[in-house]
Amino acid sequence: MTQNPYVIVAGPDARHARARAAAADVARDIEDEDHGGRGWSCRDPEGHFRNVGSYDPSAA
């Protein structure tokens, strides 16, 4: 089974900057997303992708 978790956060730009400063393995830099909001992706220590962004489909 493939999972693609998306963590909804306020202030994704600040979270991205903090992750970069901590030498996180950022796989996709912060950008405007087609469906709204801003987001970015990184890999966790086990190599799994984690997506972080401000888009909340339940609030749309």
TIKEFI-404628 format. One record per atom (N, C-alpha, C, CB): residue number from 1; residue in one letter; atom name; x, y, z. Coordinates in pm, 1 decimal, padded with zeros to 6 digits. Glycine has a CB too. Layout:
site seq->NUM type->a atom->CA c1->X c2->Y c3->Z
...
//
This chain:
site seq->1 type->m atom->N c1->00083.7 c2->-00116.0 c3->00000.0
site seq->1 type->m atom->CA c1->00000.0 c2->00000.0 c3->00000.0
site seq->1 type->m atom->C c1->00089.6 c2->00124.3 c3->00000.0
site seq->1 type->m atom->CB c1->-00096.0 c2->-00001.3 c3->00121.2
site seq->2 type->t atom->N c1->00056.7 c2->00219.7 c3->-00084.0
site seq->2 type->t atom->CA c1->00130.3 c2->00344.8 c3->-00091.6
site seq->2 type->t atom->C c1->00055.1 c2->00452.7 c3->-00015.8
site seq->2 type->t atom->CB c1->00152.8 c2->00386.7 c3->-00238.1
site seq->3 type->q atom->N c1->00126.7 c2->00525.8 c3->00065.5
site seq->3 type->q atom->CA c1->00066.8 c2->00636.8 c3->00138.9
site seq->3 type->q atom->C c1->00137.6 c2->00765.4 c3->00100.4
site seq->3 type->q atom->CB c1->00074.4 c2->00613.4 c3->00292.3
site seq->4 type->n atom->N c1->00064.8 c2->00873.4 c3->00101.7
site seq->4 type->n atom->CA c1->00120.3 c2->01003.6 c3->00069.5
site seq->4 type->n atom->C c1->00068.4 c2->01103.9 c3->00172.1
site seq->4 type->n atom->CB c1->00083.2 c2->01046.8 c3->-00076.1
site seq->5 type->p atom->N c1->00123.3 c2->01101.5 c3->00294.4
site seq->5 type->p atom->CA c1->00070.5 c2->01187.9 c3->00399.6
site seq->5 type->p atom->C c1->00092.3 c2->01335.9 c3->00369.2
site seq->5 type->p atom->CB c1->00134.8 c2->01152.9 c3->00532.2
site seq->6 type->y atom->N c1->-00004.4 c2->01416.0 c3->00409.6
site seq->6 type->y atom->CA c1->-00000.4 c2->01561.2 c3->00391.9
site seq->6 type->y atom->C c1->-00031.8 c2->01624.3 c3->00526.2
site seq->6 type->y atom->CB c1->-00101.2 c2->01609.3 c3->00281.3
site seq->7 type->v atom->N c1->00064.9 c2->01695.9 c3->00581.5
site seq->7 type->v atom->CA c1->00048.1 c2->01761.2 c3->00710.7
site seq->7 type->v atom->C c1->00004.8 c2->01905.1 c3->00685.4
site seq->7 type->v atom->CB c1->00179.9 c2->01755.6 c3->00795.4
site seq->8 type->i atom->N c1->-00112.6 c2->01941.8 c3->00735.3
site seq->8 type->i atom->CA c1->-00165.2 c2->02076.8 c3->00717.1
site seq->8 type->i atom->C c1->-00110.0 c2->02166.0 c3->00828.4
site seq->8 type->i atom->CB c1->-00321.9 c2->02077.0 c3->00717.4
site seq->9 type->v atom->N c1->-00045.2 c2->02275.6 c3->00788.4
site seq->9 type->v atom->CA c1->00014.8 c2->02367.6 c3->00884.9
site seq->9 type->v atom->C c1->-00020.8 c2->02511.5 c3->00850.4
site seq->9 type->v atom->CB c1->00167.6 c2->02350.1 c3->00889.0
site seq->10 type->a atom->N c1->-00019.7 c2->02595.9 c3->00951.1
site seq->10 type->a atom->CA c1->-00025.6 c2->02740.3 c3->00928.7
site seq->10 type->a atom->C c1->00118.9 c2->02786.2 c3->00910.7
site seq->10 type->a atom->CB c1->-00098.0 c2->02817.0 c3->01048.9
site seq->11 type->g atom->N c1->00142.9 c2->02872.3 c3->00815.3
site seq->11 type->g atom->CA c1->00278.6 c2->02923.5 c3->00794.9
site seq->11 type->g atom->C c1->00375.3 c2->02823.6 c3->00734.8
site seq->11 type->g atom->CB c1->00333.3 c2->02970.5 c3->00923.7
site seq->12 type->p atom->N c1->00342.9 c2->02763.2 c3->00620.2
site seq->12 type->p atom->CA c1->00433.5 c2->02664.2 c3->00562.1
site seq->12 type->p atom->C c1->00569.8 c2->02721.2 c3->00523.3
site seq->12 type->p atom->CB c1->00369.5 c2->02602.9 c3->00441.5
site seq->13 type->d atom->N c1->00576.8 c2->02850.5 c3->00491.2
site seq->13 type->d atom->CA c1->00705.8 c2->02910.2 c3->00455.6
site seq->13 type->d atom->C c1->00801.6 c2->02907.9 c3->00574.1
site seq->13 type->d atom->CB c1->00686.4 c2->03054.4 c3->00406.3
site seq->14 type->a atom->N c1->00751.2 c2->02940.8 c3->00691.8
site seq->14 type->a atom->CA c1->00834.8 c2->02939.0 c3->00811.9
site seq->14 type->a atom->C c1->00878.1 c2->02797.0 c3->00846.1
site seq->14 type->a atom->CB c1->00759.7 c2->03001.2 c3->00930.4
site seq->15 type->r atom->N c1->00788.7 c2->02700.9 c3->00828.7
site seq->15 type->r atom->CA c1->00823.7 c2->02560.4 c3->00855.8
site seq->15 type->r atom->C c1->00930.7 c2->02512.2 c3->00758.5
site seq->15 type->r atom->CB c1->00698.4 c2->02470.0 c3->00846.1
site seq->16 type->h atom->N c1->00918.2 c2->02553.2 c3->00631.8
site seq->16 type->h atom->CA c1->01016.7 c2->02516.4 c3->00530.2
site seq->16 type->h atom->C c1->01153.4 c2->02574.7 c3->00566.4
site seq->16 type->h atom->CB c1->00972.0 c2->02565.8 c3->00390.0
site seq->17 type->a atom->N c1->01157.0 c2->02701.5 c3->00604.9
site seq->17 type->a atom->CA c1->01282.7 c2->02765.8 c3->00643.4
site seq->17 type->a atom->C c1->01344.9 c2->02696.0 c3->00764.0
site seq->17 type->a atom->CB c1->01259.8 c2->02914.4 c3->00674.5
site seq->18 type->r atom->N c1->01262.8 c2->02658.9 c3->00859.4
site seq->18 type->r atom->CA c1->01312.8 c2->02588.9 c3->00978.7
site seq->18 type->r atom->C c1->01370.1 c2->02452.1 c3->00941.9
site seq->18 type->r atom->CB c1->01200.1 c2->02572.5 c3->01082.8
site seq->19 type->a atom->N c1->01301.6 c2->02380.1 c3->00853.0
site seq->19 type->a atom->CA c1->01350.6 c2->02249.0 c3->00809.2
site seq->19 type->a atom->C c1->01483.4 c2->02262.9 c3->00735.9
site seq->19 type->a atom->CB c1->01246.9 c2->02180.0 c3->00718.6
site seq->20 type->r atom->N c1->01493.8 c2->02361.6 c3->00647.0
site seq->20 type->r atom->CA c1->01619.0 c2->02386.6 c3->00574.3
site seq->20 type->r atom->C c1->01732.2 c2->02416.9 c3->00672.0
site seq->20 type->r atom->CB c1->01601.9 c2->02503.7 c3->00474.6
site seq->21 type->a atom->N c1->01704.0 c2->02501.8 c3->00770.6
site seq->21 type->a atom->CA c1->01805.9 c2->02539.3 c3->00868.6
site seq->21 type->a atom->C c1->01853.6 c2->02419.2 c3->00949.4
site seq->21 type->a atom->CB c1->01751.8 c2->02646.2 c3->00962.4
site seq->22 type->a atom->N c1->01766.7 c2->02319.8 c3->00965.4
site seq->22 type->a atom->CA c1->01801.3 c2->02198.8 c3->01040.5
site seq->22 type->a atom->C c1->01859.3 c2->02090.1 c3->00950.0
site seq->22 type->a atom->CB c1->01678.3 c2->02145.1 c3->01113.0
site seq->23 type->a atom->N c1->01888.7 c2->02125.2 c3->00823.6
site seq->23 type->a atom->CA c1->01948.0 c2->02032.8 c3->00725.6
site seq->23 type->a atom->C c1->01856.5 c2->01915.7 c3->00692.4
site seq->23 type->a atom->CB c1->02080.1 c2->01980.0 c3->00777.6
site seq->24 type->a atom->N c1->01725.5 c2->01941.6 c3->00688.9
site seq->24 type->a atom->CA c1->01630.2 c2->01836.7 c3->00649.3
site seq->24 type->a atom->C c1->01652.4 c2->01800.2 c3->00503.1
site seq->24 type->a atom->CB c1->01483.2 c2->01883.2 c3->00672.1
site seq->25 type->d atom->N c1->01613.3 c2->01679.2 c3->00466.7
site seq->25 type->d atom->CA c1->01623.0 c2->01631.7 c3->00328.4
site seq->25 type->d atom->C c1->01499.5 c2->01681.1 c3->00252.9
site seq->25 type->d atom->CB c1->01634.5 c2->01474.1 c3->00322.0
site seq->26 type->v atom->N c1->01503.9 c2->01806.5 c3->00208.2
site seq->26 type->v atom->CA c1->01391.1 c2->01867.1 c3->00137.2
site seq->26 type->v atom->C c1->01393.0 c2->01819.2 c3->-00007.5
site seq->26 type->v atom->CB c1->01396.9 c2->02023.3 c3->00144.3
site seq->27 type->a atom->N c1->01286.1 c2->01752.7 c3->-00048.3
site seq->27 type->a atom->CA c1->01277.6 c2->01695.4 c3->-00182.8
site seq->27 type->a atom->C c1->01207.9 c2->01789.0 c3->-00281.1
site seq->27 type->a atom->CB c1->01204.2 c2->01562.5 c3->-00178.1
site seq->28 type->r atom->N c1->01121.5 c2->01876.7 c3->-00230.0
site seq->28 type->r atom->CA c1->01050.1 c2->01973.4 c3->-00314.9
site seq->28 type->r atom->C c1->01042.0 c2->02103.5 c3->-00237.9
site seq->28 type->r atom->CB c1->00906.0 c2->01921.9 c3->-00355.2
site seq->29 type->d atom->N c1->01100.1 c2->02208.9 c3->-00294.7
site seq->29 type->d atom->CA c1->01099.4 c2->02338.9 c3->-00228.4
site seq->29 type->d atom->C c1->00958.5 c2->02395.9 c3->-00219.8
site seq->29 type->d atom->CB c1->01190.8 c2->02436.3 c3->-00301.9
site seq->30 type->i atom->N c1->00942.3 c2->02491.0 c3->-00131.8
site seq->30 type->i atom->CA c1->00812.9 c2->02555.6 c3->-00111.3
site seq->30 type->i atom->C c1->00765.6 c2->02620.1 c3->-00241.6
site seq->30 type->i atom->CB c1->00821.7 c2->02661.4 c3->00001.7
site seq->31 type->e atom->N c1->00636.7 c2->02602.2 c3->-00269.4
site seq->31 type->e atom->CA c1->00579.2 c2->02659.1 c3->-00391.3
site seq->31 type->e atom->C c1->00428.6 c2->02672.1 c3->-00375.3
site seq->31 type->e atom->CB c1->00613.3 c2->02572.0 c3->-00514.8
site seq->32 type->d atom->N c1->00369.1 c2->02755.9 c3->-00461.2
site seq->32 type->d atom->CA c1->00223.5 c2->02763.8 c3->-00467.3
site seq->32 type->d atom->C c1->00173.0 c2->02634.5 c3->-00528.6
site seq->32 type->d atom->CB c1->00175.6 c2->02888.4 c3->-00549.7
site seq->33 type->e atom->N c1->00068.0 c2->02577.6 c3->-00471.7
site seq->33 type->e atom->CA c1->00012.9 c2->02452.4 c3->-00521.4
site seq->33 type->e atom->C c1->-00106.8 c2->02479.9 c3->-00612.0
site seq->33 type->e atom->CB c1->-00027.7 c2->02360.7 c3->-00404.5
site seq->34 type->d atom->N c1->-00126.6 c2->02395.3 c3->-00712.5
site seq->34 type->d atom->CA c1->-00234.9 c2->02412.7 c3->-00809.5
site seq->34 type->d atom->C c1->-00372.8 c2->02416.0 c3->-00743.8
site seq->34 type->d atom->CB c1->-00230.5 c2->02301.3 c3->-00912.0
site seq->35 type->h atom->N c1->-00391.2 c2->02339.3 c3->-00638.4
site seq->35 type->h atom->CA c1->-00521.5 c2->02329.4 c3->-00572.7
site seq->35 type->h atom->C c1->-00541.3 c2->02434.7 c3->-00464.1
site seq->35 type->h atom->CB c1->-00538.2 c2->02191.9 c3->-00513.0
site seq->36 type->g atom->N c1->-00443.4 c2->02522.0 c3->-00445.9
site seq->36 type->g atom->CA c1->-00450.7 c2->02627.5 c3->-00345.4
site seq->36 type->g atom->C c1->-00349.8 c2->02605.1 c3->-00234.8
site seq->36 type->g atom->CB c1->-00590.6 c2->02635.7 c3->-00286.9
site seq->37 type->g atom->N c1->-00314.8 c2->02710.9 c3->-00165.8
site seq->37 type->g atom->CA c1->-00218.5 c2->02701.4 c3->-00057.4
site seq->37 type->g atom->C c1->-00075.5 c2->02695.2 c3->-00107.3
site seq->37 type->g atom->CB c1->-00247.8 c2->02581.2 c3->00026.6
site seq->38 type->r atom->N c1->00015.3 c2->02671.9 c3->-00014.3
site seq->38 type->r atom->CA c1->00157.3 c2->02656.1 c3->-00044.5
site seq->38 type->r atom->C c1->00204.9 c2->02529.2 c3->00022.9
site seq->38 type->r atom->CB c1->00240.8 c2->02780.0 c3->00002.6
site seq->39 type->g atom->N c1->00302.9 c2->02463.3 c3->-00037.9
site seq->39 type->g atom->CA c1->00351.1 c2->02339.6 c3->00021.0
site seq->39 type->g atom->C c1->00490.7 c2->02302.5 c3->-00022.4
site seq->39 type->g atom->CB c1->00258.8 c2->02229.2 c3->-00012.2
site seq->40 type->w atom->N c1->00544.1 c2->02200.7 c3->00043.8
site seq->40 type->w atom->CA c1->00676.6 c2->02147.4 c3->00014.6
site seq->40 type->w atom->C c1->00682.0 c2->02003.4 c3->00062.4
site seq->40 type->w atom->CB c1->00788.4 c2->02232.8 c3->00081.7
site seq->41 type->s atom->N c1->00787.2 c2->01931.4 c3->00025.6
site seq->41 type->s atom->CA c1->00800.8 c2->01789.9 c3->00062.8
site seq->41 type->s atom->C c1->00941.1 c2->01762.5 c3->00114.9
site seq->41 type->s atom->CB c1->00769.7 c2->01698.1 c3->-00057.7
site seq->42 type->c atom->N c1->00949.1 c2->01666.4 c3->00205.0
site seq->42 type->c atom->CA c1->01078.5 c2->01622.8 c3->00256.7
site seq->42 type->c atom->C c1->01074.4 c2->01472.1 c3->00279.0
site seq->42 type->c atom->CB c1->01114.6 c2->01697.5 c3->00388.7
site seq->43 type->r atom->N c1->01191.1 c2->01416.4 c3->00309.5
site seq->43 type->r atom->CA c1->01200.0 c2->01274.7 c3->00344.6
site seq->43 type->r atom->C c1->01228.9 c2->01264.3 c3->00493.5
site seq->43 type->r atom->CB c1->01310.3 c2->01201.6 c3->00260.6
site seq->44 type->d atom->N c1->01163.1 c2->01168.9 c3->00558.4
site seq->44 type->d atom->CA c1->01191.2 c2->01146.8 c3->00699.8
site seq->44 type->d atom->C c1->01318.9 c2->01063.1 c3->00711.6
site seq->44 type->d atom->CB c1->01070.7 c2->01076.1 c3->00770.9
site seq->45 type->p atom->N c1->01368.0 c2->01037.8 c3->00832.4
site seq->45 type->p atom->CA c1->01492.9 c2->00962.5 c3->00848.3
site seq->45 type->p atom->C c1->01491.4 c2->00822.4 c3->00785.6
site seq->45 type->p atom->CB c1->01524.2 c2->00950.0 c3->00993.8
site seq->46 type->e atom->N c1->01371.6 c2->00765.3 c3->00764.9
site seq->46 type->e atom->CA c1->01361.9 c2->00633.2 c3->00702.3
site seq->46 type->e atom->C c1->01345.8 c2->00642.3 c3->00551.0
site seq->46 type->e atom->CB c1->01245.3 c2->00555.8 c3->00761.5
site seq->47 type->g atom->N c1->01345.4 c2->00764.6 c3->00495.9
site seq->47 type->g atom->CA c1->01335.5 c2->00783.8 c3->00351.9
site seq->47 type->g atom->C c1->01195.0 c2->00798.7 c3->00296.9
site seq->47 type->g atom->CB c1->01399.6 c2->00672.0 c3->00285.0
site seq->48 type->h atom->N c1->01094.9 c2->00802.6 c3->00383.8
site seq->48 type->h atom->CA c1->00956.5 c2->00819.1 c3->00339.3
site seq->48 type->h atom->C c1->00925.1 c2->00966.6 c3->00315.9
site seq->48 type->h atom->CB c1->00858.9 c2->00759.4 c3->00442.7
site seq->49 type->f atom->N c1->00847.9 c2->00993.7 c3->00211.6
site seq->49 type->f atom->CA c1->00809.7 c2->01131.1 c3->00181.1
site seq->49 type->f atom->C c1->00705.7 c2->01182.1 c3->00279.5
site seq->49 type->f atom->CB c1->00756.5 c2->01141.1 c3->00038.7
site seq->50 type->r atom->N c1->00719.1 c2->01307.6 c3->00314.7
site seq->50 type->r atom->CA c1->00623.0 c2->01379.6 c3->00397.5
site seq->50 type->r atom->C c1->00593.3 c2->01510.0 c3->00325.1
site seq->50 type->r atom->CB c1->00677.8 c2->01405.0 c3->00544.3
site seq->51 type->n atom->N c1->00467.8 c2->01536.9 c3->00302.4
site seq->51 type->n atom->CA c1->00425.2 c2->01659.3 c3->00236.2
site seq->51 type->n atom->C c1->00369.7 c2->01754.0 c3->00341.0
site seq->51 type->n atom->CB c1->00319.8 c2->01630.3 c3->00125.9
site seq->52 type->v atom->N c1->00408.5 c2->01879.6 c3->00331.9
site seq->52 type->v atom->CA c1->00369.2 c2->01980.7 c3->00429.2
site seq->52 type->v atom->C c1->00311.1 c2->02098.5 c3->00352.9
site seq->52 type->v atom->CB c1->00490.0 c2->02024.8 c3->00518.5
site seq->53 type->g atom->N c1->00196.4 c2->02147.7 c3->00396.6
site seq->53 type->g atom->CA c1->00138.2 c2->02261.5 c3->00326.9
site seq->53 type->g atom->C c1->00023.2 c2->02323.8 c3->00401.6
site seq->53 type->g atom->CB c1->00092.6 c2->02220.4 c3->00191.8
site seq->54 type->s atom->N c1->-00028.4 c2->02430.1 c3->00341.8
site seq->54 type->s atom->CA c1->-00135.6 c2->02505.7 c3->00406.0
site seq->54 type->s atom->C c1->-00274.2 c2->02474.0 c3->00351.3
site seq->54 type->s atom->CB c1->-00109.3 c2->02651.9 c3->00391.2
site seq->55 type->y atom->N c1->-00282.7 c2->02395.9 c3->00244.4
site seq->55 type->y atom->CA c1->-00413.8 c2->02365.9 c3->00186.8
site seq->55 type->y atom->C c1->-00490.7 c2->02269.6 c3->00276.5
site seq->55 type->y atom->CB c1->-00398.6 c2->02306.4 c3->00045.4
site seq->56 type->d atom->N c1->-00612.2 c2->02308.7 c3->00313.8
site seq->56 type->d atom->CA c1->-00698.7 c2->02225.5 c3->00397.7
site seq->56 type->d atom->C c1->-00828.1 c2->02199.0 c3->00321.1
site seq->56 type->d atom->CB c1->-00727.9 c2->02294.4 c3->00536.3
site seq->57 type->p atom->N c1->-00843.8 c2->02079.9 c3->00263.2
site seq->57 type->p atom->CA c1->-00962.9 c2->02052.1 c3->00182.9
site seq->57 type->p atom->C c1->-01093.2 c2->02060.7 c3->00261.8
site seq->57 type->p atom->CB c1->-00951.4 c2->01916.0 c3->00121.8
site seq->58 type->s atom->N c1->-01088.7 c2->02039.5 c3->00391.4
site seq->58 type->s atom->CA c1->-01211.8 c2->02046.8 c3->00470.4
site seq->58 type->s atom->C c1->-01255.8 c2->02191.2 c3->00493.3
site seq->58 type->s atom->CB c1->-01192.5 c2->01976.7 c3->00604.7
site seq->59 type->a atom->N c1->-01165.2 c2->02285.8 c3->00472.7
site seq->59 type->a atom->CA c1->-01198.5 c2->02426.9 c3->00490.1
site seq->59 type->a atom->C c1->-01236.5 c2->02492.6 c3->00357.7
site seq->59 type->a atom->CB c1->-01081.4 c2->02501.1 c3->00553.2
site seq->60 type->a atom->N c1->-01218.3 c2->02420.1 c3->00247.6
site seq->60 type->a atom->CA c1->-01245.3 c2->02478.8 c3->00114.5
site seq->60 type->a atom->C c1->-01393.1 c2->02486.7 c3->00085.3
site seq->60 type->a atom->CB c1->-01176.9 c2->02397.8 c3->00005.4
//
